[in-house]
Amino acid sequence: MLNTSDKIIKHKTGLLNLAEELGNVSKACQVMGMSRDTFYRYKSAVEDGGVEALFERTRRKPNLPIPDGKYELKGFAADEARSIVLAFGVFHGTQTGEGGPVPPTGATVASDYVYAMEFAGGKITHMTKIWNDGHALSQLGWA
């Protein structure tokens, strides 16, 4: 049984402990609302580096092709009868970082998107992102 009072990793150790108590990884993941993939990543981290390995390794900024990327929320709608929430926004950014299919170009992107989220029991059960990726990639010169 793993013990910690640190709020940052308490939910991670809680998942591992619950799986041990129940003797059933799938059931523990279902109860905690996490995937089995997440469970096995946590388990592997603890096996390799102890409980301390559950802390974030670094807070450094990732190497992204669009490091200034941001989302502008334009609209939000809830359909309570169907338990669906829609969020509409625009992603803005400039390709100034390494990591894309081409070297940094300084090209900008403004791409519309919609998230459609289905809820059950107060939790998201399914989420779909609707995005015109071809248009966005064209704006950046990637397609």
PyMOL CGO cylinders between C-alpha atoms (Angstrom):
from pymol import cmd
from pymol.cgo import CYLINDER

trace = [
    CYLINDER, 0.00, 0.00, 0.00, 1.40, 3.39, -1.04, 0.3, 1, 1, 1, 1, 1, 1,
    CYLINDER, 1.40, 3.39, -1.04, 1.16, 6.27, 1.42, 0.3, 1, 1, 1, 1, 1, 1,
    CYLINDER, 1.16, 6.27, 1.42, 1.32, 9.97, 0.68, 0.3, 1, 1, 1, 1, 1, 1,
    CYLINDER, 1.32, 9.97, 0.68, -0.31, 13.11, 1.95, 0.3, 1, 1, 1, 1, 1, 1,
    CYLINDER, -0.31, 13.11, 1.95, 0.81, 15.16, -1.05, 0.3, 1, 1, 1, 1, 1, 1,
    CYLINDER, 0.81, 15.16, -1.05, -2.25, 16.50, -2.88, 0.3, 1, 1, 1, 1, 1, 1,
    CYLINDER, -2.25, 16.50, -2.88, -0.43, 16.47, -6.23, 0.3, 1, 1, 1, 1, 1, 1,
    CYLINDER, -0.43, 16.47, -6.23, -0.10, 12.67, -6.37, 0.3, 1, 1, 1, 1, 1, 1,
    CYLINDER, -0.10, 12.67, -6.37, -2.75, 11.51, -3.89, 0.3, 1, 1, 1, 1, 1, 1,
    CYLINDER, -2.75, 11.51, -3.89, -5.21, 10.58, -6.67, 0.3, 1, 1, 1, 1, 1, 1,
    CYLINDER, -5.21, 10.58, -6.67, -2.48, 8.58, -8.42, 0.3, 1, 1, 1, 1, 1, 1,
    CYLINDER, -2.48, 8.58, -8.42, -1.57, 6.55, -5.34, 0.3, 1, 1, 1, 1, 1, 1,
    CYLINDER, -1.57, 6.55, -5.34, -5.29, 6.23, -4.57, 0.3, 1, 1, 1, 1, 1, 1,
    CYLINDER, -5.29, 6.23, -4.57, -5.86, 4.50, -7.92, 0.3, 1, 1, 1, 1, 1, 1,
    CYLINDER, -5.86, 4.50, -7.92, -2.95, 2.11, -7.35, 0.3, 1, 1, 1, 1, 1, 1,
    CYLINDER, -2.95, 2.11, -7.35, -4.09, 1.33, -3.80, 0.3, 1, 1, 1, 1, 1, 1,
    CYLINDER, -4.09, 1.33, -3.80, -7.71, 0.76, -4.85, 0.3, 1, 1, 1, 1, 1, 1,
    CYLINDER, -7.71, 0.76, -4.85, -6.63, -1.69, -7.56, 0.3, 1, 1, 1, 1, 1, 1,
    CYLINDER, -6.63, -1.69, -7.56, -4.59, -3.59, -4.98, 0.3, 1, 1, 1, 1, 1, 1,
    CYLINDER, -4.59, -3.59, -4.98, -7.49, -3.64, -2.49, 0.3, 1, 1, 1, 1, 1, 1,
    CYLINDER, -7.49, -3.64, -2.49, -10.04, -4.78, -5.08, 0.3, 1, 1, 1, 1, 1, 1,
    CYLINDER, -10.04, -4.78, -5.08, -7.65, -7.14, -6.83, 0.3, 1, 1, 1, 1, 1, 1,
    CYLINDER, -7.65, -7.14, -6.83, -9.14, -5.80, -10.07, 0.3, 1, 1, 1, 1, 1, 1,
    CYLINDER, -9.14, -5.80, -10.07, -7.50, -3.07, -12.15, 0.3, 1, 1, 1, 1, 1, 1,
    CYLINDER, -7.50, -3.07, -12.15, -10.51, -2.58, -14.45, 0.3, 1, 1, 1, 1, 1, 1,
    CYLINDER, -10.51, -2.58, -14.45, -12.90, -2.09, -11.53, 0.3, 1, 1, 1, 1, 1, 1,
    CYLINDER, -12.90, -2.09, -11.53, -10.55, 0.36, -9.79, 0.3, 1, 1, 1, 1, 1, 1,
    CYLINDER, -10.55, 0.36, -9.79, -10.18, 2.39, -12.98, 0.3, 1, 1, 1, 1, 1, 1,
    CYLINDER, -10.18, 2.39, -12.98, -13.95, 2.43, -13.46, 0.3, 1, 1, 1, 1, 1, 1,
    CYLINDER, -13.95, 2.43, -13.46, -14.53, 3.62, -9.89, 0.3, 1, 1, 1, 1, 1, 1,
    CYLINDER, -14.53, 3.62, -9.89, -11.83, 6.33, -10.16, 0.3, 1, 1, 1, 1, 1, 1,
    CYLINDER, -11.83, 6.33, -10.16, -12.87, 7.40, -13.66, 0.3, 1, 1, 1, 1, 1, 1,
    CYLINDER, -12.87, 7.40, -13.66, -9.44, 6.70, -15.15, 0.3, 1, 1, 1, 1, 1, 1,
    CYLINDER, -9.44, 6.70, -15.15, -8.24, 4.51, -17.99, 0.3, 1, 1, 1, 1, 1, 1,
    CYLINDER, -8.24, 4.51, -17.99, -6.30, 1.27, -17.56, 0.3, 1, 1, 1, 1, 1, 1,
    CYLINDER, -6.30, 1.27, -17.56, -3.55, 2.85, -19.66, 0.3, 1, 1, 1, 1, 1, 1,
    CYLINDER, -3.55, 2.85, -19.66, -3.24, 5.58, -17.01, 0.3, 1, 1, 1, 1, 1, 1,
    CYLINDER, -3.24, 5.58, -17.01, -3.14, 2.95, -14.25, 0.3, 1, 1, 1, 1, 1, 1,
    CYLINDER, -3.14, 2.95, -14.25, -0.30, 1.05, -15.94, 0.3, 1, 1, 1, 1, 1, 1,
    CYLINDER, -0.30, 1.05, -15.94, 1.68, 4.27, -16.55, 0.3, 1, 1, 1, 1, 1, 1,
    CYLINDER, 1.68, 4.27, -16.55, 1.41, 5.09, -12.81, 0.3, 1, 1, 1, 1, 1, 1,
    CYLINDER, 1.41, 5.09, -12.81, 2.29, 1.52, -11.84, 0.3, 1, 1, 1, 1, 1, 1,
    CYLINDER, 2.29, 1.52, -11.84, 5.31, 1.47, -14.14, 0.3, 1, 1, 1, 1, 1, 1,
    CYLINDER, 5.31, 1.47, -14.14, 6.51, 4.82, -12.78, 0.3, 1, 1, 1, 1, 1, 1,
    CYLINDER, 6.51, 4.82, -12.78, 6.33, 3.57, -9.18, 0.3, 1, 1, 1, 1, 1, 1,
    CYLINDER, 6.33, 3.57, -9.18, 8.10, 0.33, -10.07, 0.3, 1, 1, 1, 1, 1, 1,
    CYLINDER, 8.10, 0.33, -10.07, 10.90, 2.25, -11.81, 0.3, 1, 1, 1, 1, 1, 1,
    CYLINDER, 10.90, 2.25, -11.81, 11.33, 5.18, -9.42, 0.3, 1, 1, 1, 1, 1, 1,
    CYLINDER, 11.33, 5.18, -9.42, 9.14, 4.80, -6.34, 0.3, 1, 1, 1, 1, 1, 1,
    CYLINDER, 9.14, 4.80, -6.34, 6.30, 7.11, -5.33, 0.3, 1, 1, 1, 1, 1, 1,
    CYLINDER, 6.30, 7.11, -5.33, 8.45, 10.16, -6.15, 0.3, 1, 1, 1, 1, 1, 1,
    CYLINDER, 8.45, 10.16, -6.15, 8.26, 9.18, -9.82, 0.3, 1, 1, 1, 1, 1, 1,
    CYLINDER, 8.26, 9.18, -9.82, 4.55, 10.11, -9.79, 0.3, 1, 1, 1, 1, 1, 1,
    CYLINDER, 4.55, 10.11, -9.79, 5.46, 13.80, -9.51, 0.3, 1, 1, 1, 1, 1, 1,
    CYLINDER, 5.46, 13.80, -9.51, 5.76, 15.74, -12.76, 0.3, 1, 1, 1, 1, 1, 1,
    CYLINDER, 5.76, 15.74, -12.76, 9.30, 15.36, -14.05, 0.3, 1, 1, 1, 1, 1, 1,
    CYLINDER, 9.30, 15.36, -14.05, 9.67, 18.88, -15.28, 0.3, 1, 1, 1, 1, 1, 1,
    CYLINDER, 9.67, 18.88, -15.28, 7.85, 22.16, -15.50, 0.3, 1, 1, 1, 1, 1, 1,
    CYLINDER, 7.85, 22.16, -15.50, 9.84, 23.35, -18.48, 0.3, 1, 1, 1, 1, 1, 1,
    CYLINDER, 9.84, 23.35, -18.48, 8.02, 24.55, -21.55, 0.3, 1, 1, 1, 1, 1, 1,
    CYLINDER, 8.02, 24.55, -21.55, 7.64, 21.77, -24.13, 0.3, 1, 1, 1, 1, 1, 1,
    CYLINDER, 7.64, 21.77, -24.13, 9.20, 22.06, -27.56, 0.3, 1, 1, 1, 1, 1, 1,
    CYLINDER, 9.20, 22.06, -27.56, 6.14, 22.93, -29.65, 0.3, 1, 1, 1, 1, 1, 1,
    CYLINDER, 6.14, 22.93, -29.65, 5.84, 24.19, -33.22, 0.3, 1, 1, 1, 1, 1, 1,
    CYLINDER, 5.84, 24.19, -33.22, 3.25, 26.78, -32.06, 0.3, 1, 1, 1, 1, 1, 1,
    CYLINDER, 3.25, 26.78, -32.06, 4.47, 27.79, -28.58, 0.3, 1, 1, 1, 1, 1, 1,
    CYLINDER, 4.47, 27.79, -28.58, 2.17, 30.81, -28.33, 0.3, 1, 1, 1, 1, 1, 1,
    CYLINDER, 2.17, 30.81, -28.33, -0.95, 28.78, -29.19, 0.3, 1, 1, 1, 1, 1, 1,
    CYLINDER, -0.95, 28.78, -29.19, -4.08, 29.82, -27.33, 0.3, 1, 1, 1, 1, 1, 1,
    CYLINDER, -4.08, 29.82, -27.33, -7.79, 29.11, -27.46, 0.3, 1, 1, 1, 1, 1, 1,
    CYLINDER, -7.79, 29.11, -27.46, -10.40, 31.85, -27.64, 0.3, 1, 1, 1, 1, 1, 1,
    CYLINDER, -10.40, 31.85, -27.64, -13.77, 30.56, -26.42, 0.3, 1, 1, 1, 1, 1, 1,
    CYLINDER, -13.77, 30.56, -26.42, -16.51, 32.06, -28.61, 0.3, 1, 1, 1, 1, 1, 1,
    CYLINDER, -16.51, 32.06, -28.61, -19.61, 30.19, -27.46, 0.3, 1, 1, 1, 1, 1, 1,
    CYLINDER, -19.61, 30.19, -27.46, -20.93, 27.59, -25.11, 0.3, 1, 1, 1, 1, 1, 1,
    CYLINDER, -20.93, 27.59, -25.11, -24.23, 25.70, -25.25, 0.3, 1, 1, 1, 1, 1, 1,
    CYLINDER, -24.23, 25.70, -25.25, -25.82, 23.01, -23.11, 0.3, 1, 1, 1, 1, 1, 1,
    CYLINDER, -25.82, 23.01, -23.11, -28.58, 20.64, -24.20, 0.3, 1, 1, 1, 1, 1, 1,
    CYLINDER, -28.58, 20.64, -24.20, -29.76, 19.27, -20.86, 0.3, 1, 1, 1, 1, 1, 1,
    CYLINDER, -29.76, 19.27, -20.86, -32.33, 16.91, -22.42, 0.3, 1, 1, 1, 1, 1, 1,
    CYLINDER, -32.33, 16.91, -22.42, -29.56, 15.10, -24.31, 0.3, 1, 1, 1, 1, 1, 1,
    CYLINDER, -29.56, 15.10, -24.31, -26.81, 15.66, -21.69, 0.3, 1, 1, 1, 1, 1, 1,
    CYLINDER, -26.81, 15.66, -21.69, -24.59, 17.34, -24.28, 0.3, 1, 1, 1, 1, 1, 1,
    CYLINDER, -24.59, 17.34, -24.28, -22.41, 20.45, -24.02, 0.3, 1, 1, 1, 1, 1, 1,
    CYLINDER, -22.41, 20.45, -24.02, -20.89, 22.22, -27.02, 0.3, 1, 1, 1, 1, 1, 1,
    CYLINDER, -20.89, 22.22, -27.02, -17.94, 24.61, -26.84, 0.3, 1, 1, 1, 1, 1, 1,
    CYLINDER, -17.94, 24.61, -26.84, -17.02, 26.68, -29.91, 0.3, 1, 1, 1, 1, 1, 1,
    CYLINDER, -17.02, 26.68, -29.91, -13.75, 28.55, -30.19, 0.3, 1, 1, 1, 1, 1, 1,
    CYLINDER, -13.75, 28.55, -30.19, -10.83, 29.64, -32.31, 0.3, 1, 1, 1, 1, 1, 1,
    CYLINDER, -10.83, 29.64, -32.31, -7.26, 28.41, -31.93, 0.3, 1, 1, 1, 1, 1, 1,
    CYLINDER, -7.26, 28.41, -31.93, -4.67, 31.15, -32.63, 0.3, 1, 1, 1, 1, 1, 1,
    CYLINDER, -4.67, 31.15, -32.63, -0.92, 30.82, -32.91, 0.3, 1, 1, 1, 1, 1, 1,
    CYLINDER, -0.92, 30.82, -32.91, 2.29, 31.39, -34.84, 0.3, 1, 1, 1, 1, 1, 1,
    CYLINDER, 2.29, 31.39, -34.84, 4.72, 28.69, -35.96, 0.3, 1, 1, 1, 1, 1, 1,
    CYLINDER, 4.72, 28.69, -35.96, 7.93, 29.93, -34.36, 0.3, 1, 1, 1, 1, 1, 1,
    CYLINDER, 7.93, 29.93, -34.36, 9.12, 26.74, -32.67, 0.3, 1, 1, 1, 1, 1, 1,
    CYLINDER, 9.12, 26.74, -32.67, 10.74, 23.54, -33.83, 0.3, 1, 1, 1, 1, 1, 1,
    CYLINDER, 10.74, 23.54, -33.83, 8.74, 20.33, -34.04, 0.3, 1, 1, 1, 1, 1, 1,
    CYLINDER, 8.74, 20.33, -34.04, 6.47, 20.71, -37.04, 0.3, 1, 1, 1, 1, 1, 1,
    CYLINDER, 6.47, 20.71, -37.04, 6.88, 19.03, -40.41, 0.3, 1, 1, 1, 1, 1, 1,
    CYLINDER, 6.88, 19.03, -40.41, 8.78, 22.09, -41.71, 0.3, 1, 1, 1, 1, 1, 1,
    CYLINDER, 8.78, 22.09, -41.71, 11.24, 24.49, -40.06, 0.3, 1, 1, 1, 1, 1, 1,
    CYLINDER, 11.24, 24.49, -40.06, 9.66, 27.52, -38.29, 0.3, 1, 1, 1, 1, 1, 1,
    CYLINDER, 9.66, 27.52, -38.29, 8.01, 29.81, -40.84, 0.3, 1, 1, 1, 1, 1, 1,
    CYLINDER, 8.01, 29.81, -40.84, 6.43, 32.54, -38.72, 0.3, 1, 1, 1, 1, 1, 1,
    CYLINDER, 6.43, 32.54, -38.72, 3.09, 31.68, -40.35, 0.3, 1, 1, 1, 1, 1, 1,
    CYLINDER, 3.09, 31.68, -40.35, -0.02, 32.29, -38.25, 0.3, 1, 1, 1, 1, 1, 1,
    CYLINDER, -0.02, 32.29, -38.25, -3.12, 30.19, -37.85, 0.3, 1, 1, 1, 1, 1, 1,
    CYLINDER, -3.12, 30.19, -37.85, -6.66, 31.00, -36.77, 0.3, 1, 1, 1, 1, 1, 1,
    CYLINDER, -6.66, 31.00, -36.77, -8.66, 27.78, -36.81, 0.3, 1, 1, 1, 1, 1, 1,
    CYLINDER, -8.66, 27.78, -36.81, -12.26, 27.24, -35.71, 0.3, 1, 1, 1, 1, 1, 1,
    CYLINDER, -12.26, 27.24, -35.71, -13.16, 24.20, -33.65, 0.3, 1, 1, 1, 1, 1, 1,
    CYLINDER, -13.16, 24.20, -33.65, -16.06, 22.74, -31.68, 0.3, 1, 1, 1, 1, 1, 1,
    CYLINDER, -16.06, 22.74, -31.68, -15.91, 20.26, -28.81, 0.3, 1, 1, 1, 1, 1, 1,
    CYLINDER, -15.91, 20.26, -28.81, -19.03, 18.13, -28.37, 0.3, 1, 1, 1, 1, 1, 1,
    CYLINDER, -19.03, 18.13, -28.37, -19.10, 16.52, -24.92, 0.3, 1, 1, 1, 1, 1, 1,
    CYLINDER, -19.10, 16.52, -24.92, -21.59, 13.90, -23.75, 0.3, 1, 1, 1, 1, 1, 1,
    CYLINDER, -21.59, 13.90, -23.75, -22.21, 13.57, -20.01, 0.3, 1, 1, 1, 1, 1, 1,
    CYLINDER, -22.21, 13.57, -20.01, -23.51, 10.82, -17.73, 0.3, 1, 1, 1, 1, 1, 1,
    CYLINDER, -23.51, 10.82, -17.73, -23.43, 10.92, -13.96, 0.3, 1, 1, 1, 1, 1, 1,
    CYLINDER, -23.43, 10.92, -13.96, -21.73, 14.32, -13.96, 0.3, 1, 1, 1, 1, 1, 1,
    CYLINDER, -21.73, 14.32, -13.96, -18.74, 13.07, -15.98, 0.3, 1, 1, 1, 1, 1, 1,
    CYLINDER, -18.74, 13.07, -15.98, -17.76, 13.36, -19.62, 0.3, 1, 1, 1, 1, 1, 1,
    CYLINDER, -17.76, 13.36, -19.62, -18.39, 9.98, -21.23, 0.3, 1, 1, 1, 1, 1, 1,
    CYLINDER, -18.39, 9.98, -21.23, -17.54, 10.91, -24.82, 0.3, 1, 1, 1, 1, 1, 1,
    CYLINDER, -17.54, 10.91, -24.82, -15.88, 13.90, -26.44, 0.3, 1, 1, 1, 1, 1, 1,
    CYLINDER, -15.88, 13.90, -26.44, -15.42, 14.76, -30.09, 0.3, 1, 1, 1, 1, 1, 1,
    CYLINDER, -15.42, 14.76, -30.09, -13.39, 17.64, -31.54, 0.3, 1, 1, 1, 1, 1, 1,
    CYLINDER, -13.39, 17.64, -31.54, -14.65, 18.98, -34.85, 0.3, 1, 1, 1, 1, 1, 1,
    CYLINDER, -14.65, 18.98, -34.85, -11.87, 20.89, -36.57, 0.3, 1, 1, 1, 1, 1, 1,
    CYLINDER, -11.87, 20.89, -36.57, -10.98, 21.77, -40.14, 0.3, 1, 1, 1, 1, 1, 1,
    CYLINDER, -10.98, 21.77, -40.14, -7.41, 20.54, -39.89, 0.3, 1, 1, 1, 1, 1, 1,
    CYLINDER, -7.41, 20.54, -39.89, -6.77, 20.86, -43.63, 0.3, 1, 1, 1, 1, 1, 1,
    CYLINDER, -6.77, 20.86, -43.63, -7.50, 24.60, -43.47, 0.3, 1, 1, 1, 1, 1, 1,
    CYLINDER, -7.50, 24.60, -43.47, -5.26, 25.04, -40.42, 0.3, 1, 1, 1, 1, 1, 1,
    CYLINDER, -5.26, 25.04, -40.42, -2.39, 23.07, -41.97, 0.3, 1, 1, 1, 1, 1, 1,
    CYLINDER, -2.39, 23.07, -41.97, -2.73, 25.10, -45.16, 0.3, 1, 1, 1, 1, 1, 1,
    CYLINDER, -2.73, 25.10, -45.16, -2.50, 28.39, -43.21, 0.3, 1, 1, 1, 1, 1, 1,
    CYLINDER, -2.50, 28.39, -43.21, 0.75, 27.18, -41.66, 0.3, 1, 1, 1, 1, 1, 1,
    CYLINDER, 0.75, 27.18, -41.66, 2.16, 26.02, -45.00, 0.3, 1, 1, 1, 1, 1, 1,
    CYLINDER, 2.16, 26.02, -45.00, 2.24, 22.42, -43.84, 0.3, 1, 1, 1, 1, 1, 1,
    CYLINDER, 2.24, 22.42, -43.84, -0.15, 21.10, -46.49, 0.3, 1, 1, 1, 1, 1, 1,
]
cmd.load_cgo(trace, "trace")
